[in-house]
Amino acid sequence: MTKEIAYIGLGSNLATPETQINAARNAIAGLAGVSERAFSSLYRSPPMGPQDQPDYINAVMAIETDLSAIELLRHLQQIELDHGRVRKDERWGPRTLDLDILLYGQNIIDQPDLIVPHYGLAERAFVLYPLQEIAPVLEIPGQGKITDLLASCPLDGLVRLS
């Protein structure tokens, strides 16, 4: 199988989020068939859903992989579970770790448990800004240049951490 460049969104707002993000980064980089290409700065953002929860810490990681998109998804879901992720019916609730495949090469994937490019990518500052930091000339399949998407995406309280 050919290698693909994939971009993964990482987020956490429970159980020392920065520690969760860094541990997830190491776990992803340690997967067989995966090598890290780039990692963004950490960003703090207000929660998307209910506001009675802590701010999120977010980052984006670029990897090169020979795993299929669905294999990568299964590994990411296992890493979430290993970090105490509890899947609830509540959407956008607090979580120890959230890992999303944002992009998988130039592929457009529409399967019951995997949509790539990630369905919220174009409207989410906490995804676009860290993604642009590590891939400034990226073309999002079916959506255009990242610079064009950023032009219509306000920061919405997003803060880059040093």
N, C-alpha and C positions, 0 to 999 in steps of 0.2 A: 504494500500500500504506500502511496506517496505521502509525504509529510505535509501537514497543513499548519498555517499560522492561525491560532485561535486566540481570542481575547476573552478573558474571564473577569466579570465584575465581582468584587468581594465587598461584603458589608456586614456590620455587627453593631449592636447597641446594648448588649448585655455582657456581663462577665469579663470586664476589662477588654473592651473592643479592640484596642491596638494590639494587645497580646493575641487575641483571636485571629486577627487579620494576618499577623506575622506567622503564627503557627500554621494557618491555612496555606499561606504562600509556600512555606517549607514542605508541607504535605503534598501540595500540587507539584512542586518542582521535583519531589522525590518519587513520583509515580513512574513506573516503567513505561517507556515510550513517550516521555514528556521531557522537554528541556525549556527552562525559562529564557525568554528573549529580552523582556523588559518588565519593569514594575514602576508604577506611578508613585507620586507622593501620596500621603494619606490626606484625606479631605474630611471635614466635619460638615454634616448637613442635617437640617431639621427633618423629623420623620415625615413620611409621605401621608400616612394614614392618621390614626388617632394621635392627637398631640400630647396625650398624657403618658408619654414614654420618653426615654433619653434620646438625645441626638445620635445619629449614626456616624460611624467612621467608615469611609469607603475608599477603595482603591481599584485599579485595573491592572491586570497582569497579562502580558503577551507570552504565549508559549508556542513552541513548535512541537507537533505531536504526530505520531503515526496511529494513534487511537482513532476509531471512528467517532463521530459526534455523539452517538448514543452511548458508546463505551465511556467516553469522557464524562458525559452527564452522570452515569451510574457511579463513577469514581468520585465525582464532586458531591453527589448526594451522600455517599458513604463518609466522606470527610466531614460534611455537615453533621451527620449523626454522631460521629466520633467526637465532635465538639459540643455535644449536648443540644443540638437542634431538635426541637419538638415541632412537628408539623401540625398546625391547628387549622380549623376552618376560617379563623379570623385572617382577613387579608391585611397586609401591611402592619402587622403587629410586631412587637419587639421580638428579637431573636439573637441567639448567641452567634450565629453565622449564617450568611446567605451567600451562596455561590451561584452565579448565572453565566452560562455561555452567551456572550454578547454577539460574537462573530466566530464563524468557523470557515476560514479561507474566504472565498467569494461565494460560498454556497448559500442558497436560500432553502431552508428546511422548514417544512410544515407538517409536523407529526403530532399525534395527540399529546405527548409529553415533552415535546421539544420544538420551539419556534425560534428560528435564527434567520436574520438578525433578531435579537431579543425585541419583543413587541414594544417595550417602552423606551428603547434606546434613544430615539430622536427627541424625546421631550424631557429627558432627565439630566439635569445639570450634573448630578453626582456620578453619572456615567460618562457623559460627553467630555467634560473638562479633564478628568484624569486620562481618558482615552486619547484625547487630542495631545495631551502632554507627552505620551509615549509613541504616538503615531500621527504626527501633525499633518500628513498629506493623505490620510486614509480615505478611501472611497467605501462608503457603506452600500452593499448591494441593494439595489432597488430604491435607495434613499438619497444618494448623492454624496458630495464631499463633506467631510466632517466640519470644515470651516464654514460651509453654508448652513449646516444644521446648528452650529454654535451661534451664528449671527441672530437666530431667532429663539435662542434658549437663554433666558435670564439666569443669573446665579442663584436666585431663590434662597439666599442665606448660606450658600456653599462657601466654605472657607478652607483654603489650602493650608495644611499644617506644616511647620518647618521640620 
